[in-house]
Amino acid sequence: MTDGTVLFAVREFPQSAGTAAEQLRRIRNELQTGGLEVRWVTTADDAQAVLRTEAALAAAVVDWDLPHAAPDAGETGGAEVLRHAGRRFHNLPVFLATAGEDLEHLPLWVAETVIGYIWPLEDTAPFIAGRIASAARGYQHHLLPPFFAALRRFDHAHEYSWHTPAHSGGVAFLKSPVGRAFHDYFGERLLRSDLSISVEELGSLFEHTGPIGAAERNAARVFGAERTYFVLHGDSTCDRMVGHFSVTQDEIALVDRNCHKSVLHGLVLSGARPVYLVPTRNGYGLAGPLPPAEIQAPSVASRTSRNPLTHGAVSPKAQYAVLTNSTYDGLCYDTLQVAQALAPSTPRLHFDEAWFAYARFHPLYAGRYGMAVGPDTFPGPDRPTVFATQSTHKM
Ligand SMILES: *Cc1c(COP(=O)(O)O)cnc(C)c1O
């Protein structure tokens, strides 16, 4: 593994004679000595192919007058590559390579896009390579999210492992033939990073501190939640936790009849009393969603009073409602409408979004996921507390 890749998109071929090519080769060699790999291309089309396929890029050097296959495009090859790099990467450091005299003719957006300029013949190769390598390191430093960054730092420290799991970073597997085969199959790094909650450097899942706390706050920002908690053992445990928090013994829960069995398990454990809301099933066998009439207050009240389980409940009013969003057949709700319809019937609303964590990241699903319901879309004291639980291994 290298420390990252630098794209050289320049007019000179790597094997060309001439001073400019010779200087670029020196810069490349300096970068390679420092642990960076260099992808050297000589056309805009090749540069764009690298941008599309090489996610390990950490910096780029782009020649403004790079040739391209469709020269009537109205823009120089270098301009095309700069635009593409800006779309494909977030803050990738790009240096413009120029002969020096034409800088004032460049459009303003170029100055706003590139991190700097390099004049290959005006500076020494080690100095230019040093600038590129330093920008690449800065980019990579800010690339990783909080928890993975901390895990990588910890891995670099090569600490002994005296906590669970008892295989001690995989070493225990090396003591038997079967264990050795297991170790070889998964590799040392996987077993070294199979770590315990007792590793202080990684933060605490219980106290939401350190890198784990920072990662949860980052996830809350990304998914549009007020708070996010990471849960071990899947969405099944998330469902039980939200259920446990929301209802207790002999309180009423409004439950999508087609919900996941973990929701039912949570109800068994808490001793809550379910009132089932009945989803549709059409002629093709597609199940769900709950039709709008089913979640209106009069319909919910009538189902609740007709249900013998609710007689003797702590309160005649439900404390919690839970729906599957999307259903297994890919049907999803207008969640704001659901929240408005159920608000008179429950103070807490849970969308089980096991398969639906991607919803926030495509405009097609705008307003279709739990975290779309918030103070800006549903202001005022009537908004139920909205929970969304998701299954990371289905994302
Ligand atoms: C799969 C699924 C779950 C359970 O998720 P795990 O992460 O596998 O525990 C819960 N609810 C629904 C609707 C699911 O499809």
The ligand as an SDF file (V2000), in Angstrom:
LIG
                    3D

 15 15  0  0  0  0  0  0  0  0999 V2000
  -33.6740   -6.6080    8.5920 C   0  0  0  0  0  0  0  0  0  0  0  0
  -34.6670   -5.8400    9.3120 C   0  0  0  0  0  0  0  0  0  0  0  0
  -34.5020   -5.5760   10.6850 C   0  0  0  0  0  0  0  0  0  0  0  0
  -33.3420   -6.1580   11.4740 C   0  0  0  0  0  0  0  0  0  0  0  0
  -32.1140   -5.6160   11.0310 O   0  0  0  0  0  0  0  0  0  0  0  0
  -30.7420   -6.2710   11.4570 P   0  0  0  0  0  0  0  0  0  0  0  0
  -29.7670   -5.1480   11.2950 O   0  0  0  0  0  0  0  0  0  0  0  0
  -30.5040   -7.3900   10.4800 O   0  0  0  0  0  0  0  0  0  0  0  0
  -30.8560   -6.7490   12.8590 O   0  0  0  0  0  0  0  0  0  0  0  0
  -35.4440   -4.8120   11.3250 C   0  0  0  0  0  0  0  0  0  0  0  0
  -36.4980   -4.3030   10.6620 N   0  0  0  0  0  0  0  0  0  0  0  0
  -36.6880   -4.5140    9.3410 C   0  0  0  0  0  0  0  0  0  0  0  0
  -37.8740   -3.8980    8.6540 C   0  0  0  0  0  0  0  0  0  0  0  0
  -35.7690   -5.2930    8.6120 C   0  0  0  0  0  0  0  0  0  0  0  0
  -35.9450   -5.4940    7.3120 O   0  0  0  0  0  0  0  0  0  0  0  0
  1  2  1  0
  2  3  1  0
  2 14  2  0
  3  4  1  0
  3 10  2  0
  4  5  1  0
  5  6  1  0
  6  7  2  0
  6  8  1  0
  6  9  1  0
 10 11  1  0
 11 12  2  0
 12 13  1  0
 12 14  1  0
 14 15  1  0
M  END
$$$$
